Structure formats: structure tokens, C-alpha cells
Amino acid sequence: MLPLLTVRIQSEPFDAAAEIEALSRLGEDVGAVTSFTGFCRSEGGRLAALELEHYPGMAEEEIGSVVAEAVSRWPLYGVTVIHRHGVMRPSDGIVLVVTASSHRTASFEAANFVMDYLKTRAPFWKKEHRVDGSLGDWVDAKIEDDRLATRWKLDA
Amino acid sequence: MWLISMSEIKLVYFAWVRERIGLAEERVSVPDEVKTVAELAGWLQTRGEEYAHAFENPAVVRGAIDRKHVKPGALIAGASEIAFFPPMTGG
């Protein structure tokens, strides 16, 4: 059976529980479902919101190719990635990755891989909105994110 | 007969590159001697203060040709859309 791959770029919130449920029901051999949700933080009360800008078209294509690479590396029944754009308030979900496999190692590793690659390849940028109403800086990319991505030894 | 010496390309900018230039996208006629993405960034730098600011540290600015990441030495010939943006901070 071909894995069920879903990539959505949207401004609306997502329902993590519903997405996990959907991959959990892909078949009786699904033995492990891993999910990761990334949330907007207030950074200790400093931020009112994060605004996410993206490159339409390229965002879908890049995440799609990361998902395709994950499926080629691990035996997966399904992968769902949802990435939001627009204004996020603290505690709002920004990104969701769900992977389904027979065993936990594949589902854990694949979800980790997708997040690491998405951080450095998917064309999204975060801008800070401060609690005093002013616009803050664009969030800087972390060198640590590049290191985490390179540990998977994928050169693209 | 005239030889075409300029080619027109759509450029798109994101995040602080977009803010510094003051445009989300534009069509520009690029001289033929501009062959690579790095040369294009260098040529754009000469188009005014806003561009000079956006590309003041060209090593930081990333490029994409037709929505694929490329290295600075990538050739721009045949491209229909070239994007410039800072390192990505999604996820």
C-alpha cells in the first residue's frame, strides 16, 4: 500500500488530535504514531505574536520533497505535515508533523527528520510583534538548526 | 537585426530582503553579462540605496530559481522567477 502523504500550508488553525486519529486508522499494522507540534512562544511575556511569511508554491514543494525523502528512508504508512502562515499568538500551533509506522523507531526518527529539514529548507520567516504593539525583529536562523539538519547526511 | 542584450526576469523578495527593497516582486531587465545568482545580487546592489542595504552582506542572502534552492554560483539563464530571502526560520 502506498503511504498516505499530506502537506498543507494554511492560515487556519489545525486539529492535531484529528490528524493523529486519521493516521492511526490507516490500517491494522500501524503500531506507532508520532506527532510533533510546534507552538508560538511569548518569550517570557515579551511577544504578543509571531507573524509568519512564506513563499507560496515553494513552501509546499520543499516540504513535499522532505516528506518524500522521509518515506524513502523509513517504512511509513503515512506522513502529515501542516505549516501555518499569518499571525500566531502565544500557544497557537504553528507546525504539525505526524508519522505512522509499524514500529516506534521509524515513526520517531521520521518525524524528527522532517522537522530538522523543514527548519532549514521550508521558505518561512518569522517576524516578532512585541507586547507594546511595536514590530520587532525578524527571527534569526539558528546555526544549531543547520547542524541538526546535516546530521541526517542529506545533501540537497 | 538587433541582438537582444538584456533578458527580463521576475524577481521576488521575502522577509527583511523584501522590507529593505520595499517591493515584494518586480520584473527587471538584466544585462547579459550577469550570469549567476551571486552576480545578480551584486548587480542589484548597484540599483540604489535600498538594494545596497538588502544585499550589504550577500553571504547571508539565499537564492532560489523557479522555487528551488540554489547556490550562489547557479546560472540564471532560462530562469523565469528568482527569489532572494534570508535564512529560513519556519517550524
gemmi code that builds the backbone of each chain (N, CA, C; Angstrom):
import gemmi

chains = {
    "A": [
        ("MET", (0.845, -1.207, 0.000), (0.000, 0.000, 0.000), (0.874, 1.248, 0.000)),
        ("LEU", (0.550, 2.190, -0.848), (1.314, 3.441, -0.885), (1.045, 4.257, 0.370)),
        ("PRO", (2.091, 4.882, 0.897), (1.861, 5.710, 2.094), (0.960, 6.905, 1.788)),
        ("LEU", (0.198, 7.315, 2.769), (-0.683, 8.475, 2.621), (0.100, 9.728, 3.029)),
        ("LEU", (0.385, 10.593, 2.080), (1.198, 11.781, 2.345), (0.348, 13.035, 2.204)),
        ("THR", (0.376, 13.859, 3.239), (-0.438, 15.081, 3.235), (0.429, 16.263, 3.621)),
        ("VAL", (0.458, 17.283, 2.789), (1.169, 18.528, 3.117), (0.180, 19.667, 2.932)),
        ("ARG", (-0.021, 20.439, 3.989), (-0.931, 21.582, 3.878), (-0.261, 22.846, 4.416)),
        ("ILE", (-0.345, 23.897, 3.647), (0.120, 25.214, 4.071), (-1.149, 26.043, 4.208)),
        ("GLN", (-1.417, 26.546, 5.399), (-2.703, 27.210, 5.619), (-2.576, 28.275, 6.698)),
        ("SER", (-3.520, 29.221, 6.693), (-3.514, 30.219, 7.767), (-4.370, 29.757, 8.941)),
        ("GLU", (-5.326, 28.856, 8.678), (-6.251, 28.413, 9.721), (-5.533, 27.515, 10.734)),
        ("PRO", (-6.069, 27.471, 11.975), (-5.527, 26.519, 12.958), (-5.737, 25.079, 12.481)),
        ("PHE", (-4.947, 24.164, 13.063), (-5.131, 22.741, 12.746), (-5.582, 22.001, 14.000)),
        ("ASP", (-6.153, 20.820, 13.768), (-6.639, 19.979, 14.858), (-5.694, 18.786, 14.967)),
        ("ALA", (-4.708, 18.898, 15.875), (-3.676, 17.861, 15.976), (-4.291, 16.500, 16.304)),
        ("ALA", (-5.263, 16.495, 17.208), (-5.869, 15.218, 17.620), (-6.538, 14.523, 16.434)),
        ("ALA", (-7.218, 15.304, 15.597), (-7.901, 14.727, 14.433), (-6.892, 14.179, 13.420)),
        ("GLU", (-5.773, 14.884, 13.265), (-4.756, 14.425, 12.309), (-4.081, 13.141, 12.807)),
        ("ILE", (-3.832, 13.065, 14.121), (-3.237, 11.858, 14.705), (-4.207, 10.680, 14.545)),
        ("GLU", (-5.466, 10.950, 14.835), (-6.511, 9.924, 14.703), (-6.567, 9.384, 13.272)),
        ("ALA", (-6.481, 10.284, 12.293), (-6.568, 9.877, 10.880), (-5.419, 8.931, 10.520)),
        ("LEU", (-4.192, 9.242, 10.953), (-3.066, 8.353, 10.622), (-3.101, 7.070, 11.446)),
        ("SER", (-3.697, 7.121, 12.636), (-3.800, 5.928, 13.481), (-4.718, 4.881, 12.856)),
        ("ARG", (-5.607, 5.340, 11.988), (-6.606, 4.442, 11.392), (-6.251, 4.008, 9.974)),
        ("LEU", (-4.967, 4.109, 9.630), (-4.571, 3.753, 8.263), (-4.529, 2.248, 8.024)),
        ("GLY", (-4.552, 1.466, 9.093), (-4.551, 0.016, 8.908), (-4.182, -0.684, 10.196)),
        ("GLU", (-4.393, -1.997, 10.213), (-4.177, -2.745, 11.453), (-2.708, -2.992, 11.741)),
        ("ASP", (-1.835, -2.688, 10.798), (-0.401, -2.836, 11.055), (0.254, -1.548, 11.515)),
        ("VAL", (-0.533, -0.488, 11.616), (0.013, 0.748, 12.203), (0.209, 0.479, 13.689)),
        ("GLY", (1.482, 0.484, 14.112), (1.762, 0.188, 15.521), (2.315, 1.387, 16.262)),
        ("ALA", (2.635, 2.442, 15.515), (3.264, 3.602, 16.152), (2.915, 4.864, 15.387)),
        ("VAL", (2.425, 5.845, 16.115), (2.171, 7.155, 15.513), (2.896, 8.185, 16.374)),
        ("THR", (3.743, 8.969, 15.732), (4.469, 10.030, 16.439), (3.944, 11.359, 15.942)),
        ("SER", (3.766, 12.311, 16.880), (3.382, 13.653, 16.426), (4.250, 14.696, 17.100)),
        ("PHE", (4.539, 15.734, 16.369), (5.242, 16.889, 16.916), (4.420, 18.127, 16.593)),
        ("THR", (4.181, 18.962, 17.590), (3.518, 20.242, 17.358), (4.443, 21.352, 17.830)),
        ("GLY", (4.687, 22.316, 16.973), (5.483, 23.487, 17.341), (4.544, 24.652, 17.611)),
        ("PHE", (4.743, 25.331, 18.760), (3.847, 26.417, 19.167), (4.549, 27.772, 19.138)),
        ("CYS", (3.762, 28.805, 19.038), (4.262, 30.175, 19.197), (4.537, 30.409, 20.684)),
        ("ARG", (5.710, 30.976, 20.989), (6.080, 31.291, 22.380), (5.979, 32.795, 22.607)),
        ("SER", (5.765, 33.169, 23.896), (5.743, 34.602, 24.217), (7.136, 35.124, 24.534)),
        ("GLU", (8.122, 34.222, 24.645), (9.500, 34.571, 25.033), (9.488, 35.343, 26.358)),
        ("GLY", (8.880, 34.729, 27.363), (8.858, 35.326, 28.691), (7.974, 36.561, 28.781)),
        ("GLY", (6.920, 36.603, 27.968), (5.988, 37.729, 28.024), (6.367, 38.899, 27.131)),
        ("ARG", (7.457, 38.766, 26.383), (7.949, 39.859, 25.529), (7.132, 39.991, 24.230)),
        ("LEU", (6.638, 38.843, 23.717), (5.998, 38.868, 22.401), (4.483, 38.722, 22.480)),
        ("ALA", (3.794, 39.544, 21.684), (2.345, 39.425, 21.566), (1.991, 38.415, 20.483)),
        ("ALA", (2.865, 38.308, 19.477), (2.571, 37.428, 18.343), (3.821, 37.204, 17.504)),
        ("LEU", (3.735, 36.187, 16.660), (4.724, 35.982, 15.610), (3.968, 36.022, 14.291)),
        ("GLU", (4.552, 36.720, 13.326), (3.934, 36.738, 12.001), (4.788, 35.896, 11.069)),
        ("LEU", (4.158, 34.913, 10.456), (4.890, 34.021, 9.554), (4.598, 34.352, 8.096)),
        ("GLU", (5.678, 34.683, 7.407), (5.607, 34.926, 5.962), (6.090, 33.656, 5.263)),
        ("HIS", (5.550, 33.366, 4.079), (6.042, 32.191, 3.356), (6.085, 32.465, 1.855)),
        ("TYR", (6.742, 31.581, 1.161), (6.865, 31.673, -0.304), (5.881, 30.653, -0.874)),
        ("PRO", (4.697, 31.116, -1.291), (3.680, 30.174, -1.772), (4.234, 29.349, -2.944)),
        ("GLY", (3.868, 28.110, -2.983), (4.367, 27.231, -4.048), (5.646, 26.548, -3.606)),
        ("MET", (6.679, 27.334, -3.334), (7.945, 26.726, -2.902), (7.787, 26.054, -1.543)),
        ("ALA", (6.978, 26.635, -0.662), (6.784, 26.042, 0.672), (6.218, 24.622, 0.531)),
        ("GLU", (5.181, 24.464, -0.276), (4.569, 23.149, -0.487), (5.583, 22.186, -1.111)),
        ("GLU", (6.320, 22.681, -2.120), (7.266, 21.813, -2.840), (8.404, 21.347, -1.931)),
        ("GLU", (8.944, 22.261, -1.128), (10.063, 21.891, -0.255), (9.624, 20.899, 0.814)),
        ("ILE", (8.484, 21.163, 1.434), (8.015, 20.235, 2.464), (7.655, 18.901, 1.818)),
        ("GLY", (7.077, 18.962, 0.622), (6.753, 17.730, -0.114), (7.997, 16.895, -0.386)),
        ("SER", (9.110, 17.552, -0.734), (10.312, 16.765, -1.035), (10.946, 16.219, 0.248)),
        ("VAL", (10.801, 16.933, 1.360), (11.299, 16.412, 2.642), (10.481, 15.170, 3.040)),
        ("VAL", (9.165, 15.241, 2.837), (8.287, 14.103, 3.155), (8.620, 12.908, 2.252)),
        ("ALA", (8.866, 13.174, 0.975), (9.216, 12.090, 0.041), (10.524, 11.426, 0.476)),
        ("GLU", (11.481, 12.230, 0.923), (12.764, 11.680, 1.393), (12.544, 10.816, 2.644)),
        ("ALA", (11.667, 11.271, 3.538), (11.381, 10.502, 4.758), (10.801, 9.132, 4.408)),
        ("VAL", (9.884, 9.131, 3.431), (9.236, 7.884, 3.035), (10.235, 6.926, 2.379)),
        ("SER", (11.258, 7.494, 1.711), (12.260, 6.630, 1.085), (13.224, 6.046, 2.128)),
        ("ARG", (13.291, 6.660, 3.307), (14.247, 6.198, 4.325), (13.637, 5.283, 5.381)),
        ("TRP", (12.364, 5.474, 5.681), (11.718, 4.702, 6.748), (10.431, 4.065, 6.226)),
        ("PRO", (10.080, 2.893, 6.746), (8.826, 2.246, 6.314), (7.626, 2.919, 6.989)),
        ("LEU", (6.973, 3.803, 6.271), (5.896, 4.604, 6.853), (4.571, 4.324, 6.158)),
        ("TYR", (3.494, 4.353, 6.937), (2.145, 4.234, 6.359), (1.571, 5.592, 5.988)),
        ("GLY", (2.063, 6.602, 6.696), (1.540, 7.937, 6.386), (2.375, 9.027, 7.031)),
        ("VAL", (2.380, 10.174, 6.389), (3.027, 11.371, 6.945), (2.085, 12.549, 6.698)),
        ("THR", (1.848, 13.339, 7.733), (1.059, 14.564, 7.594), (1.901, 15.730, 8.093)),
        ("VAL", (2.026, 16.759, 7.275), (2.705, 17.981, 7.712), (1.771, 19.156, 7.439)),
        ("ILE", (1.519, 19.936, 8.470), (0.719, 21.156, 8.307), (1.561, 22.313, 8.824)),
        ("HIS", (1.742, 23.325, 8.010), (2.502, 24.506, 8.445), (1.629, 25.728, 8.208)),
        ("ARG", (1.464, 26.532, 9.267), (0.614, 27.719, 9.145), (1.424, 28.958, 8.778)),
        ("HIS", (0.720, 29.928, 8.200), (1.313, 31.242, 7.959), (0.334, 32.292, 8.478)),
        ("GLY", (0.824, 33.521, 8.626), (-0.018, 34.588, 9.178), (0.378, 34.882, 10.610)),
        ("VAL", (-0.542, 35.489, 11.354), (-0.229, 35.942, 12.717), (-0.594, 34.857, 13.732)),
        ("MET", (0.394, 34.470, 14.543), (0.201, 33.451, 15.580), (0.344, 34.097, 16.953)),
        ("ARG", (-0.567, 33.778, 17.845), (-0.474, 34.247, 19.227), (0.228, 33.180, 20.071)),
        ("PRO", (0.827, 33.567, 21.207), (1.441, 32.557, 22.078), (0.473, 31.406, 22.351)),
        ("SER", (0.996, 30.187, 22.314), (0.265, 28.922, 22.476), (-0.460, 28.465, 21.223)),
        ("ASP", (-0.490, 29.271, 20.166), (-1.058, 28.798, 18.896), (-0.094, 27.781, 18.275)),
        ("GLY", (-0.642, 26.726, 17.705), (0.180, 25.761, 16.975), (0.621, 26.352, 15.648)),
        ("ILE", (1.912, 26.220, 15.325), (2.449, 26.733, 14.058), (2.653, 25.596, 13.063)),
        ("VAL", (3.214, 24.498, 13.572), (3.541, 23.389, 12.675), (3.157, 22.064, 13.325)),
        ("LEU", (2.699, 21.139, 12.493), (2.349, 19.795, 12.962), (2.982, 18.765, 12.033)),
        ("VAL", (3.657, 17.785, 12.625), (4.185, 16.651, 11.856), (3.660, 15.381, 12.504)),
        ("VAL", (3.045, 14.518, 11.715), (2.564, 13.228, 12.226), (3.096, 12.138, 11.309)),
        ("THR", (3.656, 11.077, 11.904), (4.152, 9.953, 11.112), (3.569, 8.661, 11.673)),
        ("ALA", (3.270, 7.725, 10.787), (2.719, 6.432, 11.205), (3.557, 5.311, 10.620)),
        ("SER", (3.894, 4.349, 11.482), (4.704, 3.212, 11.047), (4.286, 1.984, 11.852)),
        ("SER", (4.926, 0.845, 11.565), (4.644, -0.348, 12.368), (5.303, -0.259, 13.731)),
        ("HIS", (6.494, 0.378, 13.752), (7.289, 0.404, 14.987), (7.706, 1.816, 15.348)),
        ("ARG", (8.009, 1.993, 16.647), (8.237, 3.345, 17.137), (9.476, 4.008, 16.551)),
        ("THR", (10.557, 3.231, 16.337), (11.799, 3.861, 15.901), (11.602, 4.608, 14.590)),
        ("ALA", (10.955, 3.966, 13.632), (10.747, 4.602, 12.327), (9.876, 5.846, 12.465)),
        ("SER", (8.823, 5.764, 13.274), (7.929, 6.931, 13.349), (8.597, 8.088, 14.085)),
        ("PHE", (9.343, 7.774, 15.166), (10.088, 8.832, 15.874), (11.133, 9.477, 14.960)),
        ("GLU", (11.949, 8.633, 14.352), (13.053, 9.166, 13.546), (12.545, 9.963, 12.356)),
        ("ALA", (11.510, 9.460, 11.704), (10.990, 10.155, 10.524), (10.424, 11.526, 10.910)),
        ("ALA", (9.719, 11.597, 12.039), (9.155, 12.892, 12.465), (10.278, 13.870, 12.790)),
        ("ASN", (11.310, 13.382, 13.455), (12.468, 14.199, 13.799), (13.170, 14.709, 12.538)),
        ("PHE", (13.360, 13.815, 11.594), (13.993, 14.164, 10.316), (13.183, 15.248, 9.579)),
        ("VAL", (11.878, 15.042, 9.500), (11.038, 16.010, 8.777), (11.147, 17.388, 9.427)),
        ("MET", (11.110, 17.441, 10.761), (11.221, 18.744, 11.440), (12.585, 19.380, 11.208)),
        ("ASP", (13.657, 18.591, 11.333), (15.002, 19.144, 11.139), (15.150, 19.732, 9.738)),
        ("TYR", (14.641, 19.021, 8.738), (14.812, 19.505, 7.370), (13.902, 20.662, 7.037)),
        ("LEU", (12.705, 20.575, 7.595), (11.749, 21.664, 7.375), (12.300, 22.994, 7.930)),
        ("LYS", (12.966, 22.931, 9.088), (13.501, 24.153, 9.701), (14.492, 24.875, 8.779)),
        ("THR", (15.286, 24.108, 8.050), (16.343, 24.746, 7.247), (15.995, 24.884, 5.772)),
        ("ARG", (14.936, 24.226, 5.297), (14.632, 24.248, 3.860), (13.294, 24.880, 3.495)),
        ("ALA", (12.324, 24.819, 4.400), (10.996, 25.330, 4.038), (11.014, 26.864, 4.109)),
        ("PRO", (10.568, 27.538, 3.032), (10.666, 29.003, 2.984), (9.592, 29.711, 3.817)),
        ("PHE", (9.875, 29.782, 5.118), (9.031, 30.520, 6.078), (9.948, 31.436, 6.875)),
        ("TRP", (9.423, 32.595, 7.250), (10.197, 33.544, 8.052), (9.281, 34.117, 9.133)),
        ("LYS", (9.851, 34.257, 10.350), (9.065, 34.738, 11.490), (9.461, 36.164, 11.846)),
        ("LYS", (8.455, 36.992, 12.012), (8.692, 38.348, 12.491), (8.005, 38.529, 13.842)),
        ("GLU", (8.713, 39.200, 14.760), (8.179, 39.389, 16.114), (7.236, 40.590, 16.182)),
        ("HIS", (6.139, 40.409, 16.912), (5.266, 41.527, 17.284), (5.383, 41.657, 18.796)),
        ("ARG", (5.842, 42.804, 19.281), (6.061, 42.957, 20.723), (4.754, 43.288, 21.451)),
        ("VAL", (4.759, 43.060, 22.764), (3.536, 43.310, 23.543), (3.184, 44.797, 23.587)),
        ("ASP", (4.164, 45.690, 23.391), (3.859, 47.126, 23.398), (3.252, 47.586, 22.065)),
        ("GLY", (3.015, 46.641, 21.155), (2.364, 46.979, 19.892), (3.338, 47.277, 18.767)),
        ("SER", (4.626, 47.389, 19.076), (5.603, 47.687, 18.019), (6.016, 46.400, 17.303)),
        ("LEU", (6.519, 46.587, 16.090), (7.035, 45.452, 15.346), (8.464, 45.197, 15.802)),
        ("GLY", (8.774, 43.954, 16.074), (10.134, 43.612, 16.482), (10.968, 43.182, 15.301)),
        ("ASP", (11.990, 42.386, 15.595), (12.917, 41.941, 14.551), (12.399, 40.696, 13.864)),
        ("TRP", (13.028, 40.418, 12.708), (12.873, 39.106, 12.097), (13.689, 38.132, 12.931)),
        ("VAL", (13.128, 36.970, 13.183), (13.834, 35.963, 13.974), (15.054, 35.489, 13.183)),
        ("ASP", (16.194, 35.385, 13.850), (17.415, 34.910, 13.198), (17.416, 33.391, 13.103)),
        ("ALA", (17.954, 32.901, 12.001), (18.120, 31.450, 11.872), (19.189, 30.996, 12.858)),
        ("LYS", (19.009, 29.802, 13.383), (19.958, 29.271, 14.367), (20.974, 28.355, 13.690)),
        ("ILE", (22.238, 28.552, 14.023), (23.282, 27.670, 13.489), (23.020, 26.238, 13.940)),
        ("GLU", (22.456, 26.108, 15.147), (22.125, 24.781, 15.680), (21.160, 24.030, 14.748)),
        ("ASP", (20.234, 24.769, 14.125), (19.290, 24.123, 13.212), (20.007, 23.530, 11.999)),
        ("ASP", (21.029, 24.247, 11.499), (21.801, 23.720, 10.366), (22.531, 22.442, 10.773)),
        ("ARG", (23.099, 22.465, 12.013), (23.832, 21.288, 12.480), (22.886, 20.083, 12.606)),
        ("LEU", (21.688, 20.341, 13.151), (20.727, 19.250, 13.318), (20.318, 18.671, 11.962)),
        ("ALA", (20.189, 19.526, 10.968), (19.781, 19.048, 9.642), (20.899, 18.228, 8.995)),
        ("THR", (22.156, 18.653, 9.191), (23.247, 17.951, 8.495), (23.523, 16.579, 9.089)),
        ("ARG", (23.081, 16.321, 10.336), (23.376, 15.006, 10.926), (22.677, 13.875, 10.171)),
        ("TRP", (21.670, 14.199, 9.359), (20.986, 13.159, 8.594), (21.693, 12.844, 7.281)),
        ("LYS", (22.759, 13.579, 7.004), (23.607, 13.317, 5.819), (22.822, 13.316, 4.512)),
        ("LEU", (22.036, 14.346, 4.358), (21.328, 14.512, 3.090), (21.860, 15.792, 2.477)),
        ("ASP", (22.424, 15.682, 1.295), (22.943, 16.897, 0.667), (22.011, 17.269, -0.466)),
        ("ALA", (21.394, 18.434, -0.349), (20.466, 18.818, -1.425), (20.550, 20.281, -1.708)),
    ],
    "B": [
        ("MET", (19.655, 43.489, -37.991), (18.852, 42.954, -36.894), (19.554, 43.176, -35.547)),
        ("TRP", (18.773, 43.543, -34.531), (19.333, 43.782, -33.205), (19.451, 42.469, -32.425)),
        ("LEU", (20.559, 42.314, -31.762), (20.690, 41.174, -30.855), (20.122, 41.593, -29.496)),
        ("ILE", (19.408, 40.683, -28.872), (18.868, 41.007, -27.543), (20.009, 40.934, -26.530)),
        ("SER", (20.233, 42.022, -25.817), (21.356, 42.041, -24.874), (20.882, 42.069, -23.417)),
        ("MET", (19.575, 42.105, -23.230), (19.031, 42.101, -21.870), (17.955, 41.024, -21.820)),
        ("SER", (17.844, 40.370, -20.655), (16.711, 39.456, -20.528), (15.893, 39.867, -19.321)),
        ("GLU", (14.584, 39.736, -19.464), (13.701, 40.168, -18.389), (13.365, 38.988, -17.476)),
        ("ILE", (13.512, 39.220, -16.174), (13.283, 38.162, -15.189), (12.376, 38.706, -14.085)),
        ("LYS", (11.529, 37.841, -13.565), (10.713, 38.213, -12.401), (11.528, 37.926, -11.138)),
        ("LEU", (11.629, 38.938, -10.291), (12.328, 38.769, -9.014), (11.318, 38.855, -7.884)),
        ("VAL", (11.464, 37.992, -6.890), (10.589, 38.047, -5.715), (11.458, 38.093, -4.461)),
        ("TYR", (10.994, 38.858, -3.478), (11.766, 39.072, -2.255), (10.916, 38.743, -1.036)),
        ("PHE", (11.575, 38.228, -0.002), (10.842, 37.868, 1.209), (11.528, 38.407, 2.460)),
        ("ALA", (10.713, 38.538, 3.506), (11.157, 38.924, 4.862), (11.948, 40.232, 4.808)),
        ("TRP", (13.116, 40.307, 5.479), (13.783, 41.618, 5.523), (14.391, 42.020, 4.190)),
        ("VAL", (14.603, 41.094, 3.298), (15.066, 41.483, 1.953), (13.942, 42.289, 1.273)),
        ("ARG", (12.713, 41.795, 1.390), (11.542, 42.490, 0.846), (11.357, 43.869, 1.498)),
        ("GLU", (11.463, 43.893, 2.827), (11.266, 45.171, 3.533), (12.323, 46.201, 3.154)),
        ("ARG", (13.574, 45.773, 3.059), (14.639, 46.732, 2.737), (14.502, 47.272, 1.319)),
        ("ILE", (14.153, 46.391, 0.386), (13.999, 46.846, -1.006), (12.703, 47.649, -1.164)),
        ("GLY", (11.703, 47.279, -0.376), (10.432, 47.997, -0.452), (9.497, 47.453, -1.523)),
        ("LEU", (9.810, 46.261, -2.011), (8.977, 45.618, -3.032), (8.893, 44.126, -2.733)),
        ("ALA", (7.724, 43.530, -3.026), (7.593, 42.081, -2.890), (8.046, 41.388, -4.171)),
        ("GLU", (7.837, 42.055, -5.294), (8.285, 41.488, -6.570), (8.414, 42.572, -7.612)),
        ("GLU", (9.173, 42.274, -8.652), (9.349, 43.207, -9.763), (9.893, 42.441, -10.956)),
        ("ARG", (9.735, 43.057, -12.128), (10.349, 42.494, -13.329), (11.515, 43.398, -13.692)),
        ("VAL", (12.661, 42.796, -13.911), (13.830, 43.608, -14.250), (14.489, 43.068, -15.516)),
        ("SER", (15.104, 43.991, -16.252), (15.903, 43.606, -17.408), (17.351, 43.499, -16.948)),
        ("VAL", (17.867, 42.291, -17.029), (19.201, 42.017, -16.503), (20.196, 41.968, -17.655)),
        ("PRO", (21.303, 42.699, -17.546), (22.303, 42.654, -18.630), (22.841, 41.234, -18.810)),
        ("ASP", (23.182, 40.898, -20.034), (23.630, 39.537, -20.340), (24.895, 39.112, -19.609)),
        ("GLU", (25.722, 40.099, -19.210), (26.966, 39.690, -18.531), (26.703, 39.180, -17.110)),
        ("VAL", (25.493, 39.403, -16.616), (25.121, 38.865, -15.300), (24.697, 37.408, -15.486)),
        ("LYS", (25.547, 36.489, -15.049), (25.330, 35.062, -15.377), (24.844, 34.230, -14.191)),
        ("THR", (25.255, 34.590, -12.995), (24.948, 33.741, -11.834), (24.075, 34.490, -10.820)),
        ("VAL", (23.556, 33.729, -9.877), (22.742, 34.319, -8.816), (23.565, 35.326, -8.003)),
        ("ALA", (24.825, 34.984, -7.733), (25.690, 35.900, -6.970), (25.933, 37.188, -7.773)),
        ("GLU", (26.124, 37.054, -9.091), (26.324, 38.244, -9.929), (25.049, 39.083, -9.994)),
        ("LEU", (23.919, 38.401, -9.997), (22.644, 39.129, -9.995), (22.479, 39.939, -8.706)),
        ("ALA", (22.831, 39.312, -7.566), (22.767, 40.031, -6.284), (23.713, 41.232, -6.318)),
        ("GLY", (24.893, 41.045, -6.879), (25.870, 42.132, -6.983), (25.369, 43.256, -7.881)),
        ("TRP", (24.710, 42.880, -8.963), (24.162, 43.879, -9.896), (22.996, 44.639, -9.242)),
        ("LEU", (22.148, 43.901, -8.514), (21.022, 44.550, -7.829), (21.521, 45.571, -6.801)),
        ("GLN", (22.619, 45.222, -6.137), (23.227, 46.092, -5.118), (23.514, 47.498, -5.657)),
        ("THR", (23.748, 47.590, -6.958), (24.122, 48.880, -7.565), (22.888, 49.691, -7.967)),
        ("ARG", (21.675, 49.147, -7.724), (20.474, 49.813, -8.229), (19.904, 50.861, -7.284)),
        ("GLY", (20.546, 51.085, -6.156), (20.058, 52.111, -5.234), (20.330, 51.724, -3.797)),
        ("GLU", (20.080, 52.706, -2.934), (20.344, 52.530, -1.503), (19.612, 51.335, -0.894)),
        ("GLU", (18.325, 51.195, -1.309), (17.509, 50.112, -0.735), (18.132, 48.754, -1.062)),
        ("TYR", (18.556, 48.619, -2.314), (19.160, 47.355, -2.748), (20.511, 47.143, -2.077)),
        ("ALA", (21.281, 48.227, -1.959), (22.591, 48.125, -1.304), (22.408, 47.637, 0.137)),
        ("HIS", (21.348, 48.144, 0.786), (21.056, 47.730, 2.158), (20.658, 46.253, 2.209)),
        ("ALA", (19.782, 45.850, 1.300), (19.296, 44.465, 1.289), (20.441, 43.469, 1.062)),
        ("PHE", (21.400, 43.860, 0.219), (22.485, 42.930, -0.142), (23.812, 43.339, 0.492)),
        ("GLU", (23.755, 44.103, 1.602), (25.010, 44.585, 2.198), (25.884, 43.434, 2.682)),
        ("ASN", (25.247, 42.331, 3.051), (26.009, 41.137, 3.440), (25.525, 39.987, 2.559)),
        ("PRO", (26.017, 39.917, 1.315), (25.435, 38.973, 0.347), (25.558, 37.510, 0.780)),
        ("ALA", (26.530, 37.216, 1.637), (26.695, 35.818, 2.075), (25.485, 35.336, 2.877)),
        ("VAL", (24.727, 36.263, 3.459), (23.579, 35.897, 4.293), (22.322, 35.648, 3.452)),
        ("VAL", (22.238, 36.320, 2.301), (21.016, 36.236, 1.489), (21.018, 34.942, 0.669)),
        ("ARG", (19.901, 34.215, 0.743), (19.750, 32.957, -0.003), (19.009, 33.212, -1.300)),
        ("GLY", (19.222, 32.325, -2.266), (18.545, 32.463, -3.545), (17.800, 31.200, -3.944)),
        ("ALA", (16.757, 31.394, -4.754), (16.038, 30.259, -5.331), (15.721, 30.593, -6.775)),
        ("ILE", (15.859, 29.594, -7.633), (15.475, 29.763, -9.033), (14.261, 28.872, -9.290)),
        ("ASP", (13.206, 29.478, -9.785), (11.964, 28.757, -10.052), (11.572, 27.859, -8.882)),
        ("ARG", (11.656, 28.450, -7.679), (11.214, 27.832, -6.428), (12.047, 26.628, -5.992)),
        ("LYS", (13.330, 26.610, -6.415), (14.271, 25.595, -5.903), (15.466, 26.327, -5.306)),
        ("HIS", (15.912, 25.870, -4.118), (17.115, 26.455, -3.531), (18.290, 26.292, -4.489)),
        ("VAL", (19.104, 27.337, -4.607), (20.313, 27.231, -5.445), (21.501, 27.837, -4.698)),
        ("LYS", (22.685, 27.442, -5.141), (23.917, 28.013, -4.591), (24.229, 29.312, -5.348)),
        ("PRO", (25.093, 30.169, -4.755), (25.375, 31.462, -5.387), (25.914, 31.353, -6.815)),
        ("GLY", (26.600, 30.258, -7.114), (27.185, 30.111, -8.451), (26.214, 29.605, -9.506)),
        ("ALA", (24.954, 29.350, -9.131), (23.975, 28.806, -10.085), (23.726, 29.785, -11.226)),
        ("LEU", (23.607, 29.255, -12.436), (23.370, 30.090, -13.625), (21.910, 30.503, -13.690)),
        ("ILE", (21.691, 31.748, -14.063), (20.320, 32.258, -14.096), (19.674, 32.144, -15.482)),
        ("ALA", (20.457, 31.730, -16.482), (19.912, 31.630, -17.835), (18.675, 30.730, -17.851)),
        ("GLY", (17.613, 31.187, -18.464), (16.408, 30.382, -18.592), (15.471, 30.455, -17.398)),
        ("ALA", (15.891, 31.144, -16.342), (15.044, 31.235, -15.150), (13.847, 32.128, -15.432)),
        ("SER", (12.677, 31.763, -14.893), (11.555, 32.686, -15.036), (11.274, 33.431, -13.739)),
        ("GLU", (11.685, 32.872, -12.601), (11.461, 33.564, -11.318), (12.646, 33.305, -10.393)),
        ("ILE", (13.250, 34.373, -9.917), (14.374, 34.243, -8.985), (13.987, 34.932, -7.683)),
        ("ALA", (14.207, 34.211, -6.577), (13.833, 34.743, -5.258), (15.078, 34.995, -4.425)),
        ("PHE", (15.013, 36.050, -3.622), (16.060, 36.326, -2.631), (15.404, 36.451, -1.262)),
        ("PHE", (16.024, 35.825, -0.260), (15.430, 35.835, 1.078), (16.495, 35.506, 2.121)),
        ("PRO", (16.211, 35.829, 3.402), (17.145, 35.474, 4.479), (17.066, 33.977, 4.780)),
        ("PRO", (17.996, 33.458, 5.590), (17.878, 32.068, 6.042), (16.502, 31.834, 6.664)),
        ("MET", (15.968, 30.639, 6.445), (14.584, 30.370, 6.821), (14.426, 30.116, 8.315)),
        ("THR", (13.296, 30.509, 8.838), (13.043, 30.377, 10.282), (11.648, 29.818, 10.564)),
        ("GLY", (11.222, 28.872, 9.717), (9.911, 28.256, 9.939), (9.984, 27.180, 11.010)),
        ("GLY", (8.908, 26.398, 11.093), (8.863, 25.290, 12.036), (8.409, 25.722, 13.407)),
    ],
}
model = gemmi.Model(1)
for chain_id, residues in chains.items():
    chain = gemmi.Chain(chain_id)
    for i, (resn, *xyz) in enumerate(residues, 1):
        res = gemmi.Residue()
        res.name, res.seqid = resn, gemmi.SeqId(i, " ")
        for name, pos in zip(("N", "CA", "C"), xyz):
            atom = gemmi.Atom()
            atom.name, atom.element = name, gemmi.Element(name[0])
            atom.pos, atom.b_iso = gemmi.Position(*pos), 0.0
            res.add_atom(atom)
        chain.add_residue(res)
    model.add_chain(chain)
structure = gemmi.Structure()
structure.add_model(model)
structure.setup_entities()
